[in-house]
Amino acid sequence: MAVGSRRTFLERTSCGFGAMALAGLASQTLASAEVSQSLAKSHFSPRAKRVIFLFMQGGVSHVDSFDHKPLLTEQDGQMMPFDDARTVANNGTRQTSQRVMKSPWAFKQYGESGRMVSDLFPETAAHIDDLCLLHGMQTEGVAHGPATLFLHCGATQFIRPSMGAWILYGLGSENGNLPGFMSISPSAGNGGTRNYGSAFLPARYQGTAVGKAGTLIKEGGIRNLSNASLSREEQRRQLDLLASLNTDQAARYAADSELVAAKESFELAWRMQLHAPDVLEISGETATTQALYGIGESATDNFGRQCLMARRLSEAGVRYVQVTYGDNTANPAWDQHSNLPKHADHARAVDKPIAGLLADLKQRGLLDDTIVWWGGEFGRTPYAEKNGTGRDHNPNGFSVWVAGGGFRPGLAYGATDEFGHRAIAGKVHMHDLHATILHQLGINHEQLTFRYAGRDFRLTDVYGNVVSEIVGA
């Protein structure tokens, strides 16, 4: 091999090794920066600028929280036929005999709207006139894994971009010094990083994790945010050298989207070192504000910190913030198959922080253009699982709520049957909810597409309708 050929070979292969290292930061399917810029605008006038998703991992029981069913008390203990979703999925058997189980918690009317809420959520219930309750929710997947993926990505098993990634891809970020999509205390189970991943979308649209489920958020943070071994001046020189090498390679061998994305990620990480710590640090908040979220109280301190952090990130321009209440165990937090009273512990941990978030956003004038979305991957059955003391999974009818961002406050839309088992009116499929949230952000869900492997993909696949009844004029 000639000397020139050897030099060229070594030059190109060394760059190849560099590209392999960069692959950990940039996916192999990255698109060019020009694509993201062309899509960073809404299709029509938006009602909301950002989303805070409060994910209740494991599935809160709707008939024990926001969907009052007096018949459960009247017929408590009676054996009745139900179409059990898990039994249908496993062996096709439809009606099985199940024991009706009443709620351990009393329901009361709240607000001018007079909506019924159980004693699990008295603090949140105080804001009932700001909430838009969706009682006819339906989804795909009976098990946690598929249903959680469907909630976040619109697919039960295929690798698809998460909702936050789609929104960031469509609208771009409001703050160049912070990621546009952040996930606070995400769980490693039931989809794990896929729940805040970008899949085949450019890697710049994936979520940035802050902490992890099962660990106190005050002990967590963004991994590798600082470099204690080098001064900022040394890091800057190192970054400038790397940027010049990447720019040179991109110019010589045509614009390489992986190099472009990696360069952007390094620059963002550099800016984050200065700006992210201040945004994530809540100590500067007043004692009154911290108390509003329940910070300092043993039961509510951790989730209160998560919710306050979400407000600070949203206020700083982060487009999509996901806050997970969950853990990394085999049975997610709200998954009470045999111990329904455990719901009370979880509700106690989240109720005051959620109410604090709503109050704080409202008093700051942020609720008008911020969507707060609360819910889990599915609901729970109105009968006792295996004649025991808990409830099984129920994807056929459950409740979520949204607030702010142009959703109609004080509205209760849709209904389940008299037992709370199946949605019978005002049905809202998860695809419909995704489409409606995108609509409030000024995005037409049918036009938010990305071509990959020869076809156009979108969050809602080929489904979904905007639920016009739940949004303001």
N, C-alpha and C positions, 0 to 999 in steps of 0.2 A: 504494500500500500504506500502511495506517495506521501511525502511529508504533509503537503497541503490537504490531502484527503484525510490523513490521520488527525490533523488539527480540526478539520471540519467535523469529523466523526466525534472526537472528544468534546468539541464545543456543543454539538447538538445533543449528544447523549447526556452531558452534564446538565444541560437545560432540562432534559427529559427527567433526570432525577429530581431536579427542582420542582418540576411540574407534578411529579408523584407526591412530593411533600405537600405541595399546595392543594392536592386533592382532598386532604383532610379539612381544608377550609372552604373549598369550592367544589360543588358537585360537577360531574362530568357532563351534565346537560345544561350548563349555564347559557343564558342568552346574553346578547350584548347590552351595554348600558343604554344604547339608544332605544331599545325596546321598552325598558322600564320608564324612560322619560316620556315616551309617546303615550303610555297608558296612564301616567300619573295625573289623571283628571277625571272628574265625574261625568256621567252620561247626562245628568240633569241636575237641577238644583237640589242639593242635599238638605236633609233636616238634621243630620247628625254628622259630627266630625270624627268621632272615636267610639270605641266599644270597651266596656269592662265586663268580662264574662266571669261570673262567680260559679265555678264548677263544683257541684256537690257530688263528689265521686261515690258511686255505689248505688245511687237511686233513692232519693227521699220518698217516703210514702205520702202520696198526694192525699189519700183519704184520712191521714193523720195530721195534715198540715193546712192545705188551702182548699180542699175539695170536701165540703161537709156532706156526709151521707147519713142522715138519721136512721135509715133502714138498717144499717149495720148494728145499731144499738137495739132496735126493736126485734131483730131476728138473730141476735148474737147466740152462737152455739148451735144453730140449726144446720143440718146437712142439706146442701143444695147443689144442683148440677151447674158447673161452670166449664167453659172452654179454657183449659189451662194451657198457656202459651208454651211452656216448657214441654209438657206432655205431647202437645201437637207437634212440636219441632222434633222430638225424639222418636216418636213411634206413630204419629198420625192420628192417635186417638183423640177424639174431640171432647165430648162432655165427660167429666169426671165428678164424683161427689166430693164436695169440699165443705169444711166447717166455717160458716160465717163468723168473723171475729170483729167485735166492736173496737173503736179506738179507745186507748187508755186516757186520751186527753179530751177535755171539754172544748167546745167551740163557742166563740162569742162574736157578736157583731162589732165592727169597727168603722170609724169614719162616717162621713156624710153618705158615702155609698152603701154603708151597711153590710159590707162583705163579711162573710164568716171566715174566721181564722182560728186555728186551735191554740191551746195554751203553750204549744211548742215555740211559737214565734210572736210573743206579745210586743216586742220592740219593733220588729219589722211591721207588724200589723198596725202600729201607730202611723205608718206611712202608706196605709192601704189606698188612700185616695190619689197617690202618685203612681200606683202600680197598675199595670195592664195584665190581668190574669188570663192565661190561656188554659182552659180546662179540657180541651179536646185534642191534646197532643197524641201523636202516634209516631213510632219510629221503627227501625229495622234492627234485628238482632235480639235474641233472648238472653244470651250470655253477656257478661261485662265487656269482654274484649271486642267483639263485633259491634256492640251498641255504642261503646265509647269511641271507637274509630268512626262510626257513622255520625255521631254527634259532632266530632271535630273535623272530619274530612269528607263526609258525604258518601262514604263507601264502607262496607262492613269488613272487607278483607284486602282489597287491592291497595297498593301504595299510591296514595293521592295527596296532594298538597292540603295542608290544614287551612281552616277558614281564615285565621290570622294572616297566613301567607298570601292567600288570594286577595285579601283586602289591601295588604301592603303593596302587592303587585299592581293592583288596580289604581290605588290612590297615592302611593308613595308616602314618604314620611314628612311630618311637620317639623321635625328637629333633626338637623344634620349631625348633631353631636350625640345622639342616642339611637339605638335600634328602634325601628318603627313598630316592632312586634316583640312583646316580652311576656314570658310565662313565669309566674311566681309560684314556687314550690310545686313543680310538676311531679307527677308520679312516674316511676319507672315501669309500672305494670299496665296491662290493658292498652297497649299501643305505644306506651313510652314516648320516646322522642318523636314518633310519627304524629303524635297529637299536636305538636307545634313545629313540625317539619315542613319543608318546602317541596319534597319529592322531586318531580321533574321540573318544577319552576326554578328559576335561577336561585342559587344558594343564598343570595343576599336577602331573600324574603323569608328565610326561616326564623323562627322565634329564638330569642336569647333567654336562656333559663337563669332565674335568680333563685338560688337555694334549691331544695328538693323536698318532696313530701316525706314526712316522718322525721324531719330535722327542724329545729327551731329556726325561724327565719332570721332572727337576730344573730345566729351563728352562721348563717349562710351568706351568699352574695353571688356575684358574677365571677366565675372561675377565671383565673389568669388575667385579672383586670390590671394588676400592677406587676412590675418587674423590680424586685428588691436588689438584684445583682448589678443593675446598670442605672446610671443617673439618667435624668430626662434628656440631657444633652447628648449622651452616648446613644440612647435609644433613638433620638431624632436622626443622628448621623447614620445609624444602622438602617433605619427605615428609609431614609433618602437614598442610600446606596442600593437597597433592595428595589426601591421604586424605579431608579434609573436603569437597573438591570432588566426589570420586567418591561419597562417602556421600550428599551432597546430591542428586546426579543420580540415584542409585539409588532414593532415597526419593521423588523427584518423578516419575520415569518408570518406576516399578515396578523390582523387583530385577533388575538386569542382570547376568547371570552373568559376562560379560566384565569388567565393572568390578570385581565381587567378586574374581574370580581375579587380575586385575591388581593390585588392592590387596594381596591376600595375597602375591603374588610380590614386590612392593616391600618389604613388611614382612620377608619371609624374607631377601631380599637384605641388608636392614639388619642383621638379626641375624647373618647369615653373615659380615659384615665383622669382627665381633668373635670369632666362634667357629671359622670354617672355617680361617683361617691356622694356628691352633695344632694343629688335627687333621691338616692336610696336612703340617705341618713335622715331619720325622722326626729332626731333629738332637738332640732331647731323649732319644731312645732310647739305651740303653747300647751301648757298643762291642760287647759280646757279642751283643746282639740284632741289631745291624746286620750283624755278621759271619755270623750264622746265615742271613741272607738273601743273603749274597754281596755286600753293599754294600761298595764299595771295591775290588773285583776287576773288572778291565776287562770280562770276558765277562759277568758277572752283575749289575753295578752297576745298570743301568737297570731291568731287570725286577724285581730285588730291591727297588728303591725302590717300584715299582708294587705289589708284593705286600705290603710293609710298610704302605704307605699304605692298601691295602684292609683290612688287619687293623685299623688305627687307625680307619678310617671305620666298619667293622662294630662295633667295640667302642664307638664313640660313638653307635650307634643307627641307622646307615643300613641300611635294610631290604634293599636289593639293590645289590651292587657288582659291576660287570663290569670285568674287567681284560683288555685285548687285547694279545696278543703278535702284532704284525703291522707292516704298513707301508702306504704309500699308493701303491705301485707297481702296475703292471698285473698282475703276478704276485705274489699274496700270499705271505707268508713261507714257509709250509710247502709251497708248490706246486712240488714238484720233478718236473717232467715229463722233464727231460733231465739232471739232476744230483742223483741221490738222495743221494750222500754229503754234500750240503749240509745234510741233516737233522741232521748231527752238530753243526754250528755253532749251529743253532737250539736243539737240545736242551741244549747246553752253556750257553746263555744263560738257559734257564728251569728246568733241573732243580734246581739248588741253591735258588733262590728258592722254588720250589713246596714242596720238602721243608722249607725254613725256615718257610714259612707253616703247614704242617701241624703241625710241632713246636711252633711258637709258640702256635697256637690251642689245641693240646692241653694244653700246660703252664699256660695261663691259664684252663683250664676252659671255653673257648669252643667247642671242636669239637663238644661234645655237642648244642648247639642252633644250630650254624652248618652249613649245607650248603656244601661245597666241590665245585664241579662243573667238571670238566676235559674239554675236547674241542674238536673242530673241526666244520666244517659237513658233512664226510663223511670217508671213509677213502680208501685208494688200492688200485689193482689189484695182484694178485700177479704179474703179468707185466709185461714191459718195454713201455713205450709206443713204438709204431712201431719195435720191435726195438732200442730205444736203451738209455739208461742211467738212465731215470727211470720213474715210475709215473703212470698216469692217475687221474682221479677215480673213486671207487667209492661210490655211495650205497646199494648193495644189501647191504652187510655191513661193519661196522667196529666200533671200540671207543671207549667213553668210560668215565670212572670218576667216581664220586661218593664223598664221605666225610663222616662226621659226620651230624648232623641226623636220627638215627634209622635211617639206612641200615645194612644188615647189613655189618659189617666183615669183611674177609678172604674175602668171597664172590666167586666168578667165576660169573656168570650168563649163560646163552646161549652160542651157538657159531656160528662160520662153518664152511663146508665144509673139507675137508682142505687146500685151497689158500688159504683165507681170502678167497674171492671173494664168497660169498653167505651171508647168515644162514640157518641151517637149524634152529636150536633156540633156545628162549627169545628169540624175536624181540621187540624193543622198538622200536616206531616212535617218531619224535620227538614225535608227539602223546602217546604213552604216557609218555615221559619227562617232558614238561611236566606232564601230569596227576599224575604221581607226586610230582614236586617240590612242586606246589601242595598235594597231599594232606599231605605232611610239614609244610607250613606251616599246616595246619588248614583248607585251602580245598577245597571240593568243586568240581572244575573244571567240572562241569555247571551249577553254580549261580552261578558267577562270570560274570555276563553284563552287557551294556550295550546298551540299546535305541538304535539309530541307523538312520535312513532306513527306519523301519517294520519292522525286525526285530531280534531279539536276537542279539548277537555274543558270542563267547567265544574265549579263546586257542586252545582245541583244536577250534574250529568244531563239527562234529557227530561228532567222532571221539574217540579216546583212551580208554585204560583204565589204571587204577592197577595197577602191577606189584606185587602183594602179596608176591611171593616175595623181593623185594629189601629190604623194610622190616621192621623189628623188630616184635615182637608188641606 
